Amino acid sequence: MIIWVVEDDLSAQRIVAENLKAHGFTPVLYDTAEKAYAALRSGETPALIILDMLLPGMSGVDLIRLIKQESQWEKIPVVVVTVLSREDAPGNEEQTSGAYWVNKPFDTSHLIQTIQGILSTVK
C-alpha cells in the first residue's frame, strides 16, 4: 500500500519512511506540497498522505484545499503531522476538518496505529 510522506525535514521524512516500511507500507517521499500536487495531477493516487503543515512554498493547508476540490482525490485520507495545533494552523478549521492530526514530536508507534486505523475503515 503506497503512502505519501510530504515533509521538508529530511530526518523526519526518513524516520517516518523507515517505520512505514517496517509495517509493510511503501512510502513515496516529497519535500514540497507542489511536488505531491504534481504527482496527483499526473494520475498517481496514494492510499493515504502524511502531510506537514509548514512547508516551503505551498502549505499543507493549501494542498488539503486542492485535494478537497477534486472528486477523485477528496476521499484520500490525510494525516497532518505538525508542531502546530489545529487551532494554530494557517487557514481555518473548515479547510483541515477532514484531516487527522498528529502533533510533533510524535511517537512513531502512535502514528502507525493511526494510519492502520484509518486504512482499516477506508474501502
PyMOL commands that set and color helices and strands:
alter all, ss='L'
color gray80, all
select helices_A, chain A and resi 10-22+33-41+60-68+86-88+93-96+108-121
alter helices_A, ss='H'
color red, helices_A
select strands_A, chain A and resi 2-6+26-30+48-51+78-82+100-103
alter strands_A, ss='S'
color yellow, strands_A
deselect
rebuild
show_as cartoon
